[in-house]
Amino acid sequence: MNEERILKVLLAPHISEKAALLADTKEQYVFKVVSTATKPEVKQAVESLFDVKVESVNMINIKGKRKVFKGRQGQRNGVRKAVVRLASGQEIDFAAAE
């Protein structure tokens, strides 16, 4: 796969209480990814950027909410997330990765 593509697949880590609980207990990390990302691309991107071994990747598509603002209907943008499970004993330190 193209090196440029791999660097552009991951957008940001998804920070929430549920994501923090997954990271602490089950060695799973949640990332926001581009809408066209595939599981092998996400796996290769995480392994190359953070020097870890990835066991599995699960993808989640979240549709944007429909909202009404001053009588006009609109829709927020959707998000695609990747839940990455690491091999046992490995972890990602986001503070040191910067």
C-alpha positions in Angstrom: 0.0 0.0 0.0 1.0 3.6 -0.7 2.9 5.3 2.2 1.1 8.5 1.7 -2.3 6.8 2.0 -1.2 5.0 5.2 -0.3 8.3 6.8 -3.6 9.9 5.9 -5.9 7.0 7.0 -5.9 7.9 10.8 -7.4 11.3 11.5 -7.3 11.4 15.4 -7.8 9.2 18.4 -11.4 9.2 19.7 -11.3 10.3 23.3 -14.3 9.4 25.5 -15.1 7.5 28.7 -15.9 4.3 26.9 -12.7 4.5 24.8 -10.6 5.1 27.9 -12.3 2.1 29.6 -11.5 -0.1 26.6 -7.9 1.0 26.5 -7.4 0.3 30.2 -9.1 -3.1 30.4 -9.1 -4.7 27.0 -6.1 -3.1 25.2 -8.4 -1.7 22.5 -8.0 1.9 21.1 -10.5 3.9 19.1 -9.5 6.1 16.2 -11.4 8.4 13.8 -10.5 7.4 10.3 -11.3 8.6 6.7 -14.6 7.3 5.3 -12.8 5.2 2.6 -10.4 3.4 5.0 -10.3 -0.4 5.1 -9.3 -2.7 7.9 -5.9 -3.7 6.4 -5.0 0.0 5.9 -5.9 0.9 9.4 -3.9 -2.1 10.7 -0.8 -1.1 8.7 -1.1 2.6 9.7 -1.3 1.8 13.5 1.5 -0.7 13.3 3.8 1.7 11.4 3.0 4.9 13.4 3.0 3.4 16.9 5.4 0.4 16.6 2.9 -2.1 18.0 1.4 -5.4 16.9 -2.3 -5.3 16.0 -4.5 -8.4 16.5 -7.7 -7.2 15.0 -9.6 -4.1 13.7 -13.3 -3.5 13.8 -14.9 -0.6 11.8 -18.0 1.5 12.9 -20.0 3.8 10.7 -21.9 6.5 12.6 -24.5 8.4 10.6 -24.8 12.1 11.2 -27.8 13.4 13.3 -30.6 15.2 11.7 -31.0 18.6 13.3 -33.4 21.6 12.9 -32.0 25.1 13.2 -34.3 28.1 12.9 -36.8 26.0 11.0 -34.3 24.6 8.5 -33.5 21.0 8.5 -29.9 19.8 8.1 -27.7 16.9 8.9 -24.4 16.7 10.6 -21.5 14.8 9.0 -21.1 11.1 9.7 -18.0 9.6 11.3 -16.1 6.3 10.7 -14.3 4.9 13.6 -11.9 2.0 14.0 -11.5 -0.1 17.2 -8.0 -1.5 17.2 -7.1 -4.5 19.5 -3.4 -4.8 20.3 -1.5 -7.9 21.1 -1.3 -8.6 24.8 1.2 -6.6 26.8 1.3 -3.7 24.3 -0.1 -0.2 24.7 -0.1 3.2 22.9 1.0 6.3 24.7 -0.5 9.2 22.9 1.5 11.8 24.9 4.8 10.3 23.8 3.7 9.9 20.2 3.7 13.6 19.6 
